[in-house]
Structure formats: C-alpha cells, structure tokens
Amino acid sequence: MNDNFFGRLADLIFKPTRLMENVGARPSWWQPGLLIMILTVGFTYLTTPIAKPESVEMMRDSKIMEMAPEGTWQKAYDDALNVSQTQILVESGFTGFGTWLAVIVFSLILGFFAKMSSGTATMKQALGVGSWAAVIPFGLGLVIKLPLILVTESVFEVNLGLAALLPDADPSTAIYKVLANYGDLMTWWGLIVMIVGFMVVGKMSKNAASVSVILPWALLTAPLVIFAIIFA
C-alpha cells in the first residue's frame, strides 16, 4: 500500500510495523494530530449536552461540594442544563486543541525517555510515533464511544476496558477510576503501537521501548487518578 495518509491509517490497524517504518522516514506528525483535533472537537460538541449535567450530578456528594457554599451545586447543575451553542463550540475547540497539544507534549516526553534508553529516534520521529499511535485512543476510540454515549445518554458509564466488567460499574468508585484509566483497551492498544514505533524507529529492544513508553504514561496518569479518588 502506498505511503499516504489513508494508507497509514490502514497500516495503523493492520500493519503497525510498516507504518512505523514509514514514520521513521517521513514522520508527518501534524496529519494525525489534525485528525485527532477534528475528531475531538466533533465528539465534544455532540456529547457536551450529556457530559456537563452528568459530571455535575456525579459531584453532588463529592468532598469538593461539601466544602462549597450552599446552593453551589444547584447553580452549577442549572448552568449545565442551559449551555449555549456558542459555549459548546468554544469549549469543543479548546478541548480539541488541548488534546492535540497534550499528544505533542507526551510524544516529546517519550522521545526524551527513549533517548535516555539509548534510542536513536529524533524528536521529530518521536512526534510521528506518538501522534500516529494516539489516533487509536483519541480517534478510533472516540468513534466507537460516540454512538454508545448517544444511545445510553451517559458519558461516564461508557468504557472500552476493564471497568466495564465490574458488576456495579459506578463511575464514582475508586476501583472504577483506576480501571478506567489503567485498564482502557484502546489506550493499551495505542501504547503497544508506540512501543513498536520506538523499536522500529529508535532501534530499541522491546524491553527498553516498553519502559520508555509505559513508565512516563503511568507516572503522568497517576496524579489525575489520585486526585479523582481523593476528591470523589
């Protein structure tokens, strides 16, 4: 298959090694990044009317609301039910750009860790590896989740990972939060593709590439999970 945008998307699913060989020669990191931003904007725009009230509802009995002045929760809930289209568009745009920026920063961090492990990938190549692999959780994952969210009318109860196997999949529990962040199958698929990428592009061993990808991801995810558990 030709090394073009759509060919790379197909290789991302079926032949990640060939994809990363092409990424090593021509990273084209902005293409998957732009795709991620567009899909995130669309996903956020369509799900915000569901996500906002649901997120406030989940905060009703949280420690944060216990410390807030009386009436804060009701006002926040009323505001969540009456979000303007302009606000949704603006927030969707910021979310899309923020997601792309996060992918860029994370890819550069992986590149730094890879170099510390004697990897040969340049930072531009690391951007390519991270950006193309991120299409799986932040592109394909959103496409799969969207119809499920629209049907169930719930953002937090839709999970493509181990959290969905819990008998009582309560998004407010600590075990759900841990499994939702560390047991998401789309995330792990993307991480595996990143590992393949650094093995191919950076000429790294499987063990070195795995540590260079999984360690920084786990460290960066941990504070968010801990914060969510403490203030739930």
Wavefront OBJ file of the C-alpha trace (Angstrom):
o trace
v 0.000 0.000 0.000
v 1.233 3.492 -0.813
v 2.668 5.638 1.964
v -0.108 8.201 2.036
v -2.439 9.395 4.788
v -5.153 6.788 4.255
v -2.582 4.061 3.714
v -1.021 4.928 7.062
v -4.415 4.794 8.782
v -4.915 1.279 7.398
v -1.395 0.259 8.448
v -2.042 1.655 11.932
v -4.677 -1.039 12.384
v -3.305 -3.916 10.336
v 0.445 -3.378 9.850
v 1.850 -1.066 12.568
v 5.433 -2.145 11.876
v 5.209 -0.962 8.253
v 3.541 2.247 9.417
v 6.411 2.990 11.781
v 8.989 2.244 9.113
v 7.342 4.949 7.005
v 7.080 7.266 10.030
v 10.820 6.879 10.549
v 11.456 8.070 7.001
v 8.717 10.753 6.980
v 7.073 11.472 10.365
v 4.223 13.699 9.064
v 3.201 14.125 12.697
v 0.823 17.013 12.013
v -1.558 14.855 9.935
v -2.666 12.516 12.757
v -2.607 15.455 15.154
v -5.020 17.404 12.985
v -7.257 14.337 12.683
v -7.269 13.922 16.470
v -8.197 17.574 16.950
v -11.056 17.429 14.425
v -12.494 14.217 15.883
v -12.165 15.544 19.435
v -13.961 18.768 18.519
v -16.824 16.828 16.933
v -17.015 14.331 19.801
v -17.020 17.081 22.436
v -19.632 19.117 20.595
v -22.025 16.164 20.351
v -21.521 14.853 23.886
v -21.275 18.069 25.944
v -25.075 18.339 26.462
v -24.859 14.884 28.061
v -21.487 15.195 29.793
v -21.986 18.517 31.579
v -25.117 17.666 33.593
v -23.808 14.164 34.251
v -20.464 15.412 35.575
v -22.186 17.884 37.903
v -24.594 15.173 39.042
v -21.642 12.972 39.983
v -20.192 15.812 42.068
v -23.330 16.185 44.205
v -21.940 14.227 47.170
v -18.243 14.843 46.488
v -15.803 16.321 49.002
v -15.429 19.407 46.811
v -19.147 20.149 47.009
v -19.121 19.572 50.767
v -16.637 22.444 51.074
v -18.542 24.733 48.672
v -21.133 27.314 49.809
v -24.758 26.199 49.970
v -26.523 26.396 46.622
v -23.322 25.985 44.599
v -24.276 22.561 43.296
v -27.774 23.579 42.221
v -26.448 26.609 40.347
v -23.793 24.503 38.644
v -26.425 21.927 37.642
v -28.775 24.585 36.271
v -25.908 26.115 34.276
v -25.001 22.673 32.908
v -28.542 22.205 31.637
v -28.539 25.559 29.860
v -25.285 25.645 27.919
v -25.430 27.815 24.797
v -24.349 26.558 21.377
v -21.657 29.233 21.316
v -20.224 27.994 24.608
v -20.290 24.403 23.375
v -18.461 25.386 20.190
v -15.809 27.343 22.088
v -15.270 24.587 24.639
v -15.117 21.977 21.872
v -12.465 23.992 20.067
v -10.355 24.373 23.211
v -10.737 20.682 24.036
v -9.685 19.643 20.539
v -6.633 21.901 20.523
v -5.750 20.924 24.095
v -5.879 17.246 23.198
v -3.575 17.769 20.221
v -1.183 19.778 22.397
v -1.207 17.028 25.035
v -0.326 14.437 22.375
v 2.587 16.606 21.212
v 3.932 17.103 24.749
v 3.544 13.423 25.618
v 5.302 12.378 22.395
v 8.244 14.662 23.187
v 8.437 13.239 26.722
v 8.537 9.737 25.250
v 11.283 10.860 22.883
v 13.299 12.113 25.853
v 12.862 8.830 27.751
v 13.761 6.892 24.601
v 16.992 8.859 24.207
v 17.841 8.143 27.836
v 17.492 4.458 26.937
v 19.930 4.852 24.026
v 17.206 5.122 21.392
v 18.171 6.745 18.106
v 14.834 8.384 17.247
v 14.934 12.141 16.729
v 12.359 14.325 18.435
v 10.562 14.759 15.113
v 10.399 10.995 14.710
v 9.154 10.681 18.305
v 6.411 13.159 17.434
v 5.487 10.969 14.490
v 5.428 7.775 16.542
v 3.379 9.300 19.359
v 0.963 11.171 17.115
v 0.144 8.266 14.812
v -0.287 5.844 17.728
v -2.513 8.365 19.552
v -5.065 8.106 16.735
v -6.167 4.790 18.261
v -7.374 6.075 21.671
v -8.137 9.649 20.606
v -9.541 8.860 17.169
v -10.822 5.320 16.810
v -11.759 5.204 20.494
v -13.959 8.302 20.174
v -15.625 6.992 17.017
v -16.555 3.773 18.840
v -17.704 5.527 22.014
v -19.864 8.196 20.363
v -22.853 6.030 19.293
v -22.772 4.202 22.660
v -22.886 7.526 24.520
v -25.719 8.880 22.387
v -27.757 5.699 22.911
v -27.151 5.350 26.665
v -27.138 9.130 27.257
v -24.155 8.667 29.554
v -20.526 9.605 29.021
v -19.076 8.183 32.223
v -20.759 4.780 32.078
v -19.374 4.017 28.612
v -15.995 2.368 28.952
v -13.949 0.364 26.474
v -11.927 -1.529 29.012
v -11.783 -3.493 32.244
v -14.037 -1.066 34.139
v -16.956 -2.239 32.009
v -16.580 -5.727 33.553
v -17.350 -4.546 37.081
v -20.659 -5.927 38.435
v -21.708 -2.443 39.574
v -19.937 -0.102 37.166
v -20.281 3.006 39.338
v -18.059 5.760 37.845
v -17.714 7.403 41.262
v -15.925 4.461 42.908
v -12.149 4.269 43.273
v -11.850 0.884 41.559
v -13.765 2.178 38.547
v -11.498 5.220 38.249
v -8.364 3.061 38.431
v -9.602 0.566 35.857
v -10.999 3.293 33.596
v -7.574 4.948 33.405
v -5.223 1.964 33.589
v -7.414 -0.706 32.020
v -8.684 1.042 28.904
v -8.126 -1.292 25.951
v -7.841 1.495 23.362
v -5.167 3.204 25.450
v -3.153 -0.008 25.737
v -3.503 -0.641 22.024
v -2.074 2.809 21.377
v 0.761 2.230 23.863
v 1.676 -1.056 22.178
v 1.842 0.708 18.803
v 4.105 3.339 20.383
v 6.380 0.602 21.689
v 6.529 -0.904 18.197
v 7.311 2.553 16.857
v 10.316 3.125 19.116
v 11.557 -0.391 18.441
v 11.454 0.262 14.690
v 12.355 3.951 14.507
v 14.637 4.169 17.536
v 16.315 0.783 17.057
v 15.442 -0.141 20.649
v 14.925 -3.510 22.292
v 11.396 -4.496 23.291
v 12.178 -4.057 26.998
v 13.787 -0.636 26.574
v 10.978 0.616 24.339
v 8.328 -0.714 26.739
v 9.857 1.047 29.739
v 10.311 4.279 27.751
v 6.608 4.314 26.873
v 4.764 2.749 29.805
v 6.736 4.362 32.648
v 6.109 8.015 31.688
v 2.473 7.235 30.808
v 1.893 5.622 34.213
v 3.637 8.474 36.056
v 1.689 11.180 34.218
v -1.642 9.401 34.711
v -1.184 8.681 38.421
v -1.758 12.250 39.785
v -5.046 12.565 37.870
v -6.303 9.232 39.200
v -5.234 10.016 42.773
v -6.880 13.455 42.644
v -10.109 11.945 41.298
v -10.168 9.324 44.053
v -9.393 11.747 46.912
v -11.988 14.336 45.944
v -14.697 11.930 44.772
l 1 2 3 4 5 6 7 8 9 10 11 12 13 14 15 16 17 18 19 20 21 22 23 24 25 26 27 28 29 30 31 32 33 34 35 36 37 38 39 40 41 42 43 44 45 46 47 48 49 50 51 52 53 54 55 56 57 58 59 60 61 62 63 64 65 66 67 68 69 70 71 72 73 74 75 76 77 78 79 80 81 82 83 84 85 86 87 88 89 90 91 92 93 94 95 96 97 98 99 100 101 102 103 104 105 106 107 108 109 110 111 112 113 114 115 116 117 118 119 120 121 122 123 124 125 126 127 128 129 130 131 132 133 134 135 136 137 138 139 140 141 142 143 144 145 146 147 148 149 150 151 152 153 154 155 156 157 158 159 160 161 162 163 164 165 166 167 168 169 170 171 172 173 174 175 176 177 178 179 180 181 182 183 184 185 186 187 188 189 190 191 192 193 194 195 196 197 198 199 200 201 202 203 204 205 206 207 208 209 210 211 212 213 214 215 216 217 218 219 220 221 222 223 224 225 226 227 228 229 230 231 232
